[in-house]
């Protein structure tokens, strides 16, 4: 397993941008698919984006496609989520997660999770 620590959340006005980072410990980071999920209080966890171990495969939720970009730097053991054109409905806690298998949108395949970072978008 890997240990994950997110950063970069905060308060931003609608239409603004934020970049989330997720730093991973462990020498096997490059073998994991990395994903971002979000979950509001009382709601189901929602898939946001995932990137395969080689960064050649990326998938996005329809709600963020064209606005968010996931990327990874295997040399730095870090995965990023660039969020542009933010909307108030993007407000929630964002979680980074690692999957030992191929890139997937199913949270059940992710074995390691970060503690989350809050993103708040004001209207």
N, C-alpha and C positions, 0 to 999 in steps of 0.2 A: 504494500500500500504506500501511498504518498500522503504527506501532510500538506494541506492547502490553506493559504491565507490570502483573503481578498482585500483590496484597497481601492480607493478612487471614488467611492460613493459620495453623495452630498446633495445639496439643494441647488437646483437650477431652474431658470424660467423656461416655460414652454418654447420650443423652437431651438433651445440651446443644446449643448453637447457635453458629454462626460466620457471619460475613458476609464473603465474598470480594469484592474490588474489582478492576477492571481499567481502568487509565487508558490512553487511547489518544492518540497524537499525530496531527496532521494535521487539515486543515479539512474532510475529507470523511467524518468519522466517522458522521454521521447518515445516510449513504447505504449503510452496511454493515449486514447482519444480523450479530448477535454471538452467539457460542455459548460454552458451557463444555463441556469434555471432561475425562476423567480417564484415567489410565493407571498401572497398577501394574507393577512390574518384571517383565518376562517375559510380560506379558499384552498383549492387543490394546487399542488406544485405544478408549474407551467414550464414547458420546454421553451428555451429562447434560441440557443444556437449551439452547434457542436463543430469541432474540427478534428479530423483524423490525425493519427500520429505523425504523418508526413506532411500535414497541412494541405494536401492536394484535395481532400474532401471536406466540404463545409455544407452545412444544412442550417436553415433558419425557419423559425416559426413564421407563418404568414403575417402575423401582426407586426413583425419587426423587419421583414424583408425589405431591402432597399434603404433602410435607415441605420441598421446595426451591422457591424462587421466584426467577425471573430478572427483572431490571428494568434500565432504562437511563435515563440522564440525558444527552440530547444536548447540552444547554447546557454540561455539565461534561465531555463526552467520556468518560463512564465507564459501565461496565456492572457490575452487581452480581449476586451469587448469595447469597441468604439461605438458609442451611441450618439447618433445625430438626430436632429429634428425631434427632440423628445416631446412627449405628450403627457398631460397629467395622468392618463391611464397607465403610463409606464411606472408610476410610483409604486414601489414595493421593495422588499428585500431581495437582493440578487445573490445567488449562490454559484460558486465554482465547483465542478465535480470532475472526477477522473474515472474513466472506464478502461479496464484492461483489454477490452476487445475492440472491435471496429467501431467507427462512429455510428451512433444511434441516438434517436430522440427519446428513447424509453429510459426513464430515470432508474428503473430497476436494475439496469446493467452497470450503473455507476457505483463503485465500491468506496470511494473516498469523497468527502464533502468538506467544504470550508465552512466558516462560521457565519458567513453572509455579510453583505454590506448594503446599507440603506441608500436608496435613490429616491429623492423627492422632487417632483416636477410641479412647479406652481403655475397656475393659469394667469 
